[in-house]
Amino acid sequence: MRKSILLVEDEKNIARFIELELKHEQFDVTTCYNGREGLQLALDENNHFDVILLDVMLPELNGIEVCRRVRSHSEVPIILITARDAVMDRVAGLDAGADDYIVKPFAIEELLARIRSILRRTSKSVKKPQLLQYKNITINQDAYSASVDNCPLELTKTEFDLLSLLMTNKNRVCTREQILEKVWGYQTDVETNVVDVYIRHLRSKLPKEASSYIETVRGVGYVMRE
Ligand code: CA
């Protein structure tokens, strides 16, 4: 699966630039522009982020406070983006549980290197398998395996990614465009009706009852509701 990054940065030009660079490096990026929204996204159990990039000077709730509150609930790696010469921000940020920081203005290569370094560290320390559960379907994202009532499913990689995307977004309708972007990648020239074809394949591989878990939202996309 692609790694997912939450970017909280109120300067829209900078945010847009970082977002494009990260997407170019095949990361999934969720961007928001104030601290309160950043905190909500970070703590929402429906989201999974591999890294959070957090500006310190933010409207509504500053980055240090966001960092402290996220850290009291989650071990997700946090990189702070601080202003030049703001030594106290860096100290406060590290004290609040940030894993690393980068000083503005920075070269994008340096930011990418820091993200890679953090991902290397966390992927080594994470031993628990990433299990996702929906009713009687279980998937293990590390092992790329899926089962229904403990009977293994024979899925292709694309079908697996599709199922895990829908299960990760329980109760949230995934549009065909979102599915294309997440499963087939950002720069894709695949037509959206390919999604329908793959959903059909996926349903046909599920037992009858489980195949009905994937609901079609006509004209929009697909959802698995609880
Ligand atoms: Ca700022």
Boltz pocket constraint, residues with backbone or C-beta under 6 A from the ligand:
constraints:
  - pocket:
      binder: B
      contacts: [[A, 9], [A, 10], [A, 11], [A, 55], [A, 56], [A, 57], [A, 58]]
      max_distance: 6.0
